[in-house]
């Protein structure tokens, strides 16, 4: 008798462990997907904000006017930062790129002073840049506005395509996660279908029968979410230096958002799967339980 109890406990523990581990692995993959979606926008913004716009200044523009122009530009809502490059600095940078001293060859420095402008990501698109170019040319100190139009157009097009692809893949992955958790819970409840039928035979109400199954499934979801978060944290903190600049994982808001999403998804999906699975067996007759 004692051996039978030990075997039963081992069997129950094995069942609970396998169910929790399966849910944990699904939630871990869900967390990876969530982290990818959270950082996809950040990577896209990073690329867009590195698209440079150069304001070529007119010859003999006074330093005071340049400083005033910089302040005016930085005060606008669409410019993230500015950097003034005088004629000598521009010449030095071009020398490094060319590998030769073109100033000595020409006998003078043909370059003009300029201001490099970095825009916020939402303004780094062809339509916004075309309007900004007109607005920037109205400044009396600005002679020309230069940016790589083809690059901006191509970048905007690629970002849109990647966003659509990522959205479709995320939708497919989400459906797979839902199906995996649902099947895990259904298999767990399937092994106790006779218990459900026995409780019905002694007069237990449907809500009374459902409650312990839903509660146990939610507990599986909570434990699975805890395990998933621990694995996720261990991996990303272990490879923190390799992922720096690509994955913003140390941002408290990112961590909170990701943890809340994992726990919410785990609890809601296990509860719903348990509810519908138990309902299915509640509607079955005894002879149907064998099939």
WOZI-V146571 format. One record per run of one state. SS is the DSSP state (H for helix, E for strand, - for the rest). FROM is the first residue (numbers start at 0). LEN is the number of residues. If there is no record, write none. Layout:
SS & FROM & LEN
SS & FROM & LEN
This chain:
- & 0 & 1
H & 1 & 48
- & 49 & 2
E & 51 & 6
- & 57 & 5
H & 62 & 12
- & 74 & 4
E & 78 & 7
- & 85 & 1
H & 86 & 12
- & 98 & 3
H & 101 & 5
- & 106 & 7
E & 113 & 6
- & 119 & 1
H & 120 & 3
- & 123 & 2
H & 125 & 11
- & 136 & 5
E & 141 & 5
- & 146 & 2
H & 148 & 42
- & 190 & 2
H & 192 & 9
- & 201 & 4
H & 205 & 33
- & 238 & 1
H & 239 & 4
- & 243 & 8
H & 251 & 31
- & 282 & 3
H & 285 & 5
- & 290 & 1
